[in-house]
Amino acid sequence: MDFQVTVSLTPYDLAVLVSIYLHCIQDAKIPWKAFEELICPTIESSFFDPLIDRDSVYNGLTRPLIPNLADIIQRLSDIKGMDTVLVDYINCITSINTLETFYNMLKALNIFCLVKTTEEITERKKLNPSANFVYFTERSFLGKYVVNSLMKIEIGGFEDKNLLLHCFKKFVCEFTQTDIYKSWKSSIHDIRSSLISWGLVSNEYKEDENMIDVFSSFTRNLERNEPPDLMVTTNHLENILDWYLFNLVNETADFKNDPSYRFVQLITDDITLHNKSLFPRIHVIQYLRFLDSNSYDDAFRALHNYFDYVLSQNTDAYFHISSLCLAAFYTHFHDAELAIKSFDEATKVARENRDALTLNLIIVRIIKFIENYPEYSAQFNVKVEQITRFLKSSSDSIDASIFESAYRFDSVTLFRRQDDQISMFEAIYKYSVLSMEQLKSERGLNNLMLFKRNFWNEIGFPSLGNIYDEFTKSSLVVKELDQMYTHLESNNLDVVKRYLKTINFKVLNYNERMRAKILQVRYLRIIGEYDSALVIIEECIKQCVSICSDYRMKTNFETEKCFLFLDADLGSRCLHLATKLFKYNQSTQNGPGMTKCVFILYQILKRDVKIQDAHQLLEQNMVNIMQYSKFREQALSYYND
């Protein structure tokens, strides 16, 4: 789309002026909500930066109207009370074919409605009580817009007016081709005679229009470029881009079906370098879109272009912010080695600049990285425990998200180390409270609910975990793995086999990789490939302990090892391991782990014809077993043998 950014009036501004004129002078009774919808997009943007403020509060959640008349009419038609005046509005705006009408509207608003103080409003009403004018001060919402429009008229030259008229005619013409216009067509009629009676059009307007046509034809051969398809103000476009970025980052549902989404796509697909320099957000939009399509080189280039611009403007976005964003980029593409180098560089520069706020932000991003890639935690200069301790001891004046991240990561660490349940629940409770107190975005809510769902599922209470399902949005890999576990339980082995063949070509984080390995082990057990399954188990046990001290995952693989020996009818070989696992799970209060060990020991004793000992073991642990719904049926089947 060929568009021009301007500081003068645009067709959108003219459409807004029509609504103000009808309301204030022609007594159209337009609801105040309509003016909020029309004018707010033209107010200066708050500048949402998704690279830094990913989960921040943003006051532009309502979609700004795009500079398209069909979109304006559609939005206005949804406002209560507009149905009685919308036909008049459409009639008026489609009947205007000269700029003189709009200038006369502004003059009328300036003369009859615009006042300096509220006292003047009272005086005017006393002098002319029969007038139906709506008065407003220069500092009011409507007043600021009208004053700003009057200033824009003063700075506009012939070329600006010619361009504005061309774009306005196209603005209206495109509307007449839409379905919404056709639905109103039977009620729409030309009201030029009314415009003349209102004093908005003089008898000489045709001569003025003819003069513009003469000058346009005279200069047409001198012009190198055709007039743009669209005129838009800086503030208006920035608000649309901010809204787009917010929804793109937070993955808002049905976002891509919105007209504003398609509008921004058209702008960014074929944008000039000059306009990119005016709107650096477009670099960010392109960066995020390239990330979504996994276009490594294009995303890398867009990110560098954005920070080249930001750093050249000498803003508060220092070099360490760009290093942090570069680390996030490498993390997205699972390039952990380069991500760690970027994190270290960002930390170094933030310390040199004594920027405590950004240093905390960097450390929070580091612990989120370690949470997904614990196998790389030893490569950081600072130990995990030191990071958590530092965050917990931060000043009370620091953002609460610092403490939220500290307790979230603390609970993850305690969970992996199999520490006592009380400390784990305390950490999770503190994380949940802090997160809910300062909940900022849909992404933040999803992260909290996903964390709590996974926690309850892991400790053996899926009924509690299921409560959070409707609030969560899992990654594609996690959804695929969940489906494969379901197929495995249903004995759809061919589906699982095909998936396992492709798993090595997928880039997975630590938790996804471990879940995939357990899936592979269980599949190999079912088809009788015990030796291959045992090799995978031993490799994973070694990796869990030596790389990231994940004792919970270690016990999971050791439990799988016991089940493997049972399937191979070699239960006596895992008796010592099962007994050791039972005592360990008992000491760490891991109820599901204890239950699995009881089942393993029960089957070993039963195969050794120690039926009485097997039932005694089951009875001694029945209170613990019956806490978990997924084990009850299996326990009762054993008990009734």
C-alpha positions in Angstrom: 0.0 0.0 0.0 1.3 3.4 -1.0 0.7 5.7 1.9 1.9 9.1 3.0 2.4 10.3 6.6 1.4 13.9 7.0 1.0 16.6 9.6 -1.9 18.2 7.8 -5.6 17.2 7.7 -6.4 13.7 6.4 -9.7 12.1 5.1 -10.0 10.5 8.5 -9.9 13.9 10.2 -12.6 15.2 7.8 -14.8 12.3 8.7 -14.3 13.1 12.4 -15.1 16.8 11.8 -18.4 15.8 10.1 -19.5 14.0 13.3 -18.5 16.9 15.5 -20.4 19.4 13.3 -23.6 17.3 13.2 -23.5 16.9 16.9 -22.6 20.4 18.0 -24.5 22.5 15.4 -27.1 20.3 13.7 -28.3 18.7 17.0 -27.6 15.1 15.9 -27.3 13.8 19.5 -24.2 11.6 18.7 -23.2 9.5 21.8 -20.0 10.5 23.6 -18.7 7.0 23.0 -18.5 7.7 19.3 -16.2 10.6 19.8 -13.9 8.5 22.0 -13.7 5.9 19.3 -13.0 8.5 16.6 -10.6 10.9 18.3 -8.6 8.6 20.7 -6.6 7.0 17.8 -5.3 10.5 16.8 -3.9 11.2 20.3 -0.2 10.7 20.8 0.8 7.1 21.3 2.1 5.8 24.6 4.8 3.8 22.7 4.6 0.2 23.7 8.0 -1.6 23.2 7.4 -5.3 23.2 11.1 -6.1 23.2 11.5 -4.6 26.7 7.9 -4.3 28.1 6.7 -7.7 26.9 4.3 -8.2 29.9 3.7 -4.6 30.7 0.4 -2.8 31.2 -0.6 -1.0 27.9 -3.5 1.5 27.7 -4.2 0.9 24.1 -5.9 -2.5 24.3 -9.0 -1.2 22.4 -8.4 -1.4 18.7 -7.9 2.0 17.1 -10.0 2.7 14.1 -8.1 2.4 10.8 -8.4 5.3 8.3 -11.1 3.5 6.3 -14.7 4.9 6.1 -16.2 1.4 6.1 -14.4 0.6 9.3 -15.6 3.9 10.9 -19.2 3.2 9.9 -19.0 -0.4 11.2 -17.6 0.7 14.6 -20.2 3.5 14.9 -23.0 1.2 14.1 -22.1 -1.0 17.1 -22.5 2.0 19.5 -25.8 2.3 21.3 -27.7 5.3 20.3 -26.0 5.8 16.9 -28.7 4.0 14.8 -30.9 7.2 14.7 -28.1 9.5 13.4 -25.9 7.1 11.4 -27.9 7.6 8.1 -27.6 11.4 8.5 -23.8 11.0 9.0 -23.4 8.8 5.9 -25.6 11.1 3.8 -23.5 14.1 4.8 -20.1 12.6 4.3 -20.9 11.0 0.9 -22.5 14.3 -0.4 -19.5 16.4 0.2 -17.2 16.9 -2.9 -15.3 20.0 -2.1 -12.9 21.0 0.7 -14.7 24.3 1.2 -17.5 22.4 3.0 -15.1 21.1 5.7 -13.4 24.5 6.1 -16.8 26.1 6.6 -17.6 23.4 9.2 -14.5 24.3 11.1 -15.3 28.0 10.9 -18.8 27.4 12.2 -17.5 25.3 15.1 -14.9 28.0 15.8 -17.5 30.8 15.8 -20.6 29.2 17.4 -19.2 26.4 19.7 -15.6 27.0 20.7 -15.1 29.1 23.8 -12.2 29.9 26.1 -13.7 29.2 29.5 -16.7 27.5 31.0 -18.0 30.9 32.2 -18.3 31.9 28.6 -20.6 28.9 27.9 -23.0 30.2 30.6 -22.9 33.7 29.1 -23.7 32.4 25.6 -26.6 30.3 26.8 -28.1 33.4 28.5 -27.6 35.6 25.4 -29.1 33.0 23.0 -31.2 30.5 25.0 -33.0 29.2 21.9 -29.8 28.1 20.2 -29.2 24.3 20.1 -25.4 24.6 19.9 -23.2 22.3 22.0 -20.4 24.5 23.4 -16.9 23.3 24.4 -13.8 24.9 25.7 -10.4 25.0 23.9 -8.9 22.6 26.5 -11.8 20.1 26.3 -11.6 16.8 24.4 -13.5 18.1 21.4 -11.9 21.6 21.7 -8.4 20.3 21.4 -9.3 18.4 18.3 -11.0 21.4 16.6 -8.2 23.8 17.6 -5.6 21.4 16.2 -7.6 21.0 13.0 -7.8 24.8 12.6 -4.0 25.0 13.0 -3.5 22.4 10.3 -5.6 24.4 7.8 -3.2 27.4 8.2 -0.1 25.4 7.3 -1.6 23.6 4.3 -0.7 24.8 0.8 -2.2 24.1 -2.6 -0.4 20.8 -3.0 -1.6 19.6 0.4 -5.2 20.6 -0.4 -5.1 19.0 -3.8 -3.7 15.8 -2.3 -6.3 15.9 0.5 -9.2 16.2 -2.0 -7.9 13.4 -4.1 -7.5 11.0 -1.1 -10.9 12.0 0.4 -12.7 11.2 -2.9 -10.9 7.8 -2.9 -11.8 7.4 0.8 -15.5 7.8 0.0 -15.4 5.9 -3.3 -13.9 2.8 -1.6 -16.7 2.9 1.0 -19.4 2.9 -1.7 -18.0 -0.5 -3.0 -18.4 -2.2 0.4 -21.1 -4.5 1.7 -21.9 -2.2 4.6 -22.6 0.7 2.2 -24.9 -1.5 0.1 -26.8 -2.5 3.3 -27.5 1.2 3.9 -27.9 2.2 0.2 -31.7 2.4 0.2 -31.7 5.0 3.0 -28.8 7.1 1.6 -29.5 10.2 -0.6 -27.6 13.3 -1.7 -28.1 16.2 0.7 -26.1 18.9 -1.2 -29.1 21.3 -1.0 -29.1 20.9 2.7 -25.3 21.7 2.8 -26.1 24.9 0.9 -28.9 25.9 3.3 -26.5 25.2 6.3 -24.1 27.7 4.8 -21.4 25.1 4.2 -21.3 25.4 0.4 -21.4 28.6 -1.6 -22.6 29.0 -5.1 -19.1 29.4 -6.3 -17.9 26.0 -5.0 -18.1 24.5 -8.6 -15.7 27.3 -9.8 -13.2 26.4 -7.0 -13.4 22.7 -7.8 -12.9 23.5 -11.5 -9.9 25.6 -10.7 -8.4 22.7 -8.7 -9.0 20.4 -11.7 -7.3 22.9 -14.1 -4.2 23.2 -11.9 -4.1 19.4 -11.3 -4.2 18.7 -15.1 -1.6 21.4 -15.6 0.8 19.9 -13.1 0.1 16.2 -13.8 2.8 15.9 -16.4 5.3 17.4 -14.0 4.7 14.9 -11.2 7.0 12.0 -11.0 4.8 9.9 -8.7 1.1 9.2 -8.5 -0.7 10.5 -5.4 -0.7 8.0 -2.5 -3.6 5.6 -1.8 -3.8 6.8 1.8 -3.0 9.7 4.0 -2.4 9.1 7.7 -1.1 11.2 10.6 1.9 10.1 12.7 -0.1 9.6 15.9 -2.8 7.6 14.2 -0.4 5.2 12.6 1.6 4.8 15.8 -1.5 3.9 17.8 -2.4 1.2 15.2 1.1 -0.2 15.2 1.2 -0.3 19.0 -2.1 -2.1 19.1 -0.8 -4.6 16.5 2.4 -5.2 18.5 0.6 -5.7 21.7 -1.7 -8.4 20.2 1.1 -9.9 18.2 3.3 -10.4 21.3 0.4 -11.6 23.5 -0.9 -14.0 20.7 -4.5 -12.6 21.2 -7.2 -15.0 20.0 -8.8 -14.1 16.6 -6.3 -11.2 16.2 -5.4 -12.2 12.7 -9.1 -11.9 11.6 -9.3 -8.3 12.5 -9.3 -5.6 9.7 -6.5 -3.7 11.5 -4.3 -6.8 11.2 -4.7 -6.9 7.4 -4.2 -3.1 7.3 -0.8 -3.3 9.1 0.2 -6.3 6.9 -0.4 -4.2 3.8 1.7 -1.3 5.2 4.6 -3.4 6.3 4.8 -5.7 3.3 5.8 -2.8 0.9 7.2 0.0 3.0 9.8 2.6 2.0 13.0 3.0 4.0 12.0 6.6 4.8 8.8 5.4 6.5 10.7 2.8 8.4 12.9 5.6 9.8 9.7 7.4 10.9 8.2 4.3 12.5 10.9 2.0 14.0 8.1 -0.2 15.4 7.8 -1.6 11.9 11.3 -3.1 12.3 9.9 -4.8 15.5 6.8 -6.0 13.7 8.9 -7.5 10.9 11.2 -9.1 13.5 8.3 -10.8 15.3 6.7 -12.0 12.1 10.1 -13.4 10.9 10.4 -15.2 14.3 6.9 -16.7 13.8 8.0 -18.1 10.4 11.4 -19.2 11.8 13.2 -17.0 9.3 16.5 -16.7 11.1 18.5 -14.3 8.8 15.5 -12.0 8.2 14.6 -11.8 11.9 18.3 -11.1 12.8 18.5 -8.3 10.3 15.3 -6.7 11.4 16.4 -6.8 15.1 19.7 -5.1 14.2 17.9 -2.5 12.1 15.7 -1.6 15.0 18.5 -1.1 17.5 20.7 0.7 15.0 17.9 3.3 14.9 17.2 3.3 18.6 20.9 3.7 19.6 21.4 6.4 17.1 18.6 8.5 18.7 20.6 8.5 22.0 17.5 7.3 24.0 17.4 5.3 27.3 17.6 2.0 25.4 21.3 1.4 26.0 23.5 -1.2 24.4 22.8 -3.8 27.2 19.1 -3.8 26.2 20.0 -4.7 22.6 22.2 -7.5 23.9 19.4 -8.8 26.1 17.0 -8.8 23.1 19.7 -10.6 21.0 19.9 -13.2 23.8 16.1 -13.6 23.5 16.5 -14.0 19.7 19.1 -16.8 20.1 16.9 -18.5 22.8 13.9 -18.5 20.4 16.1 -20.4 17.8 17.5 -22.7 20.6 21.0 -21.4 20.1 21.9 -21.7 23.7 25.7 -21.0 23.4 25.2 -17.6 21.7 22.3 -16.8 24.0 24.6 -17.2 27.0 27.3 -15.0 25.5 24.7 -12.3 24.8 23.3 -12.6 28.4 26.8 -12.2 29.8 27.5 -9.1 27.6 24.2 -7.5 28.6 25.0 -8.2 32.3 28.5 -6.7 32.0 27.4 -3.5 30.3 24.4 -3.0 32.7 26.9 -3.3 35.7 29.2 -0.8 34.1 26.4 1.7 33.6 25.2 1.0 37.2 21.7 0.3 35.8 20.1 -1.7 38.6 16.7 -1.8 37.0 17.9 -3.3 33.7 20.3 -5.6 35.6 17.3 -7.1 37.4 15.4 -7.5 34.1 18.4 -9.3 32.6 18.7 -11.6 35.6 15.0 -12.4 35.4 15.4 -13.4 31.7 18.5 -15.5 32.6 16.5 -17.6 35.2 13.7 -18.1 32.6 16.4 -19.3 30.2 17.8 -21.7 32.8 14.3 -22.9 33.6 13.9 -24.1 30.0 17.6 -25.1 29.5 18.9 -26.2 32.9 21.7 -28.2 31.2 23.4 -24.9 30.4 23.1 -23.4 33.9 26.7 -24.3 34.8 28.0 -22.1 31.9 26.9 -18.9 33.6 29.4 -17.0 35.7 26.9 -16.8 38.6 25.4 -19.9 40.2 21.7 -20.6 40.2 21.4 -20.3 44.0 23.2 -17.0 43.9 20.8 -15.6 41.3 17.8 -16.6 43.3 19.3 -15.3 46.5 20.1 -11.9 44.8 16.5 -11.5 43.5 14.9 -12.3 46.9 17.1 -9.7 48.6 16.2 -7.0 46.1 15.0 -3.6 47.4 11.3 -3.1 48.1 11.3 -0.3 45.6 12.1 -2.8 42.8 9.3 -4.0 40.6 7.4 -6.9 42.2 8.0 -9.0 39.1 11.6 -9.5 40.4 10.3 -11.3 43.5 7.7 -13.1 41.4 10.4 -14.6 39.2 12.6 -15.4 42.2 9.9 -17.5 43.8 8.8 -19.1 40.6 12.4 -20.2 39.9 12.9 -21.2 43.5 9.9 -23.6 43.3 11.2 -25.1 40.1 14.6 -25.6 41.7 13.1 -27.2 44.8 10.9 -29.4 42.6 13.8 -30.7 40.6 16.0 -31.3 43.7 13.1 -33.2 45.4 13.3 -30.9 48.5 10.6 -31.1 51.2 7.0 -30.4 50.1 6.5 -27.6 52.6 9.2 -25.4 51.1 8.0 -26.1 47.6 4.4 -25.2 48.4 5.6 -22.0 50.2 7.6 -20.9 47.1 4.7 -21.7 44.7 2.2 -19.8 47.0 4.4 -16.7 47.1 4.9 -16.9 43.3 1.1 -17.2 42.7 0.2 -14.3 45.1 2.8 -12.0 43.5 1.8 -12.9 40.0 -2.0 -12.4 40.6 -1.4 -9.1 42.4 0.4 -7.6 39.4 -1.2 -9.5 36.5 -0.4 -7.5 33.4 -1.2 -9.5 30.3 -2.9 -12.6 28.9 0.6 -14.1 28.6 1.3 -13.6 32.3 -2.0 -15.3 33.2 -1.2 -18.2 30.8 2.3 -18.7 32.3 0.9 -18.8 35.8 -2.0 -21.2 35.0 0.3 -23.5 32.9 2.8 -23.6 35.8 0.2 -24.6 38.3 -1.4 -27.1 36.0 1.9 -28.8 35.4 2.7 -28.7 39.2 -0.5 -30.4 40.3 -0.2 -33.0 37.5 3.4 -33.8 38.5 2.5 -34.4 42.2 -0.3 -36.7 41.2 -3.5 -34.6 41.3 -4.6 -34.3 37.7 -8.2 -33.4 38.8 -6.7 -30.2 40.2 -4.5 -29.7 37.2 -7.5 -29.9 34.9 -9.1 -26.9 36.6 -6.4 -24.7 34.9 -6.9 -26.2 31.4 -9.3 -23.6 30.0 -6.9 -20.8 31.1 -3.8 -22.3 29.5 -2.3 -22.4 26.0 0.4 -25.0 25.7 3.1 -25.0 23.0 2.6 -27.1 19.9 5.3 -29.6 21.0 3.6 -30.1 24.4 0.2 -30.7 22.7 1.8 -33.2 20.3 3.5 -35.1 23.2 0.2 -35.2 25.2 -1.5 -36.7 22.1 1.3 -39.3 21.7 0.9 -40.4 25.4 -2.8 -40.8 24.8 -2.1 -42.9 21.6 0.3 -45.0 23.6 -2.3 -45.8 26.3 -4.8 -46.6 23.5 -2.2 -49.0 21.9 -2.1 -46.9 18.7 1.6 -47.8 18.3 1.9 -47.0 14.6 1.1 -43.3 15.3 3.6 -43.2 18.1 6.2 -44.9 15.9 5.8 -42.3 13.2 6.1 -39.5 15.7 9.3 -40.9 17.3 10.9 -41.0 13.9 10.4 -37.2 13.5 11.3 -36.2 17.1 15.0 -36.1 16.4 14.5 -33.4 13.8 12.6 -31.1 16.3 14.4 -28.6 18.5 13.2 -29.2 22.0 13.9 -27.6 25.4 14.9 -29.7 28.3 11.5 -30.7 29.7 10.1 -31.5 26.2 13.2 -33.6 25.5 12.9 -35.6 28.7 9.1 -36.2 28.1 10.0 -37.4 24.6 12.6 -39.8 26.0 10.1 -41.3 28.5 7.6 -41.7 25.6 10.3 -43.5 23.6 11.2 -45.8 26.5 7.6 -46.8 27.1 7.1 -47.5 23.4 10.2 -49.7 23.3 9.0 -51.5 26.4 5.7 -52.3 24.7 7.3 -53.7 21.6 9.9 -55.7 23.6 13.0 -53.7 22.6 14.3 -53.8 26.2 18.0 -53.4 25.5 17.4 -50.2 23.5 15.1 -48.8 26.1 17.7 -49.6 28.9 20.4 -47.7 27.0 18.2 -44.6 26.7 17.3 -44.8 30.4 20.9 -45.0 31.5 21.9 -42.1 29.3 19.1 -39.9 30.6 19.8 -40.8 34.3 23.4 -39.7 33.8 22.4 -36.5 32.1 19.7 -35.5 34.7 22.2 -35.7 37.6 25.5 -34.6 36.0 24.1 -31.6 34.1 21.3 -30.0 36.0 20.7 -31.9 39.3 17.2 -32.9 38.3 16.6 -35.7 40.8 12.9 -35.8 40.1 13.4 -36.7 36.5 16.2 -39.1 37.6 13.7 -41.0 39.8 11.2 -41.0 36.9 13.7 -42.8 34.7 14.7 -45.2 37.5 11.0 -46.1 37.9 10.8 -46.7 34.2 13.8 -49.0 34.5 12.0 -51.0 37.2 8.9 -51.4 35.0 11.2 -52.5 32.1 12.7 -55.3 34.2 9.1 -56.4 35.2 8.0 -56.5 31.6 11.1 -58.5 30.8 10.2 -60.9 33.6 13.4 -60.0 35.5 11.7 -58.4 38.5 14.2 -59.7 41.0 17.0 -57.7 39.3 15.2 -54.4 40.2 14.2 -55.4 43.8 17.1 -53.4 45.4 16.4 -50.4 43.1 12.7 -50.4 43.8 13.2 -50.6 47.6 15.7 -47.7 47.4 13.3 -45.6 45.3 10.5 -46.3 47.7 12.5 -45.0 50.7 13.8 -42.0 48.7 10.2 -41.0 47.6 9.1 -41.5 51.2 11.7 -39.2 52.5 10.9 -36.5 49.9 7.1 -37.0 50.4 6.6 -37.8 46.8 3.2 -39.6 47.0 2.9 -40.7 43.3 6.5 -41.9 43.3 5.8 -44.0 46.4 2.7 -45.5 44.9 4.5 -46.5 41.7 7.2 -48.2 43.9 4.6 -50.0 45.9 3.1 -51.4 42.7 6.5 -52.5 41.5 7.3 -54.2 44.8 3.9 -55.8 44.8 4.4 -57.4 41.4 7.9 -58.6 42.4 6.7 -60.2 45.6 3.7 -61.8 43.8 5.9 -63.3 41.1 8.1 -64.7 43.9 4.9 -66.3 45.3 5.0 -64.1 48.4 1.3 -63.3 48.1 0.8 -62.5 51.8 3.7 -60.1 51.9 2.5 -58.4 48.7 -1.0 -57.8 50.1 0.4 -56.6 53.4 2.6 -54.0 51.5 -0.5 -52.9 49.6 -2.6 -52.5 52.8 0.1 -50.6 54.6 0.2 -48.0 51.9 -3.5 -47.9 50.9 -4.1 -44.6 52.6 -1.5 -42.9 50.5 -2.5 -44.7 47.3 -6.2 -43.7 47.6 -5.3 -40.0 47.5 -4.6 -40.3 43.8 -7.5 -41.1 41.6 -5.4 -42.4 38.7 -4.0 -45.2 41.0 -7.2 -46.2 42.8 -8.6 -48.6 40.1 -5.2 -50.3 39.7 -4.8 -50.7 43.5 -8.2 -52.2 43.9 -7.5 -54.7 41.1 -4.4 -55.8 42.9 -6.2 -56.0 46.2 -8.9 -58.2 44.7 -6.5 -60.7 43.1 
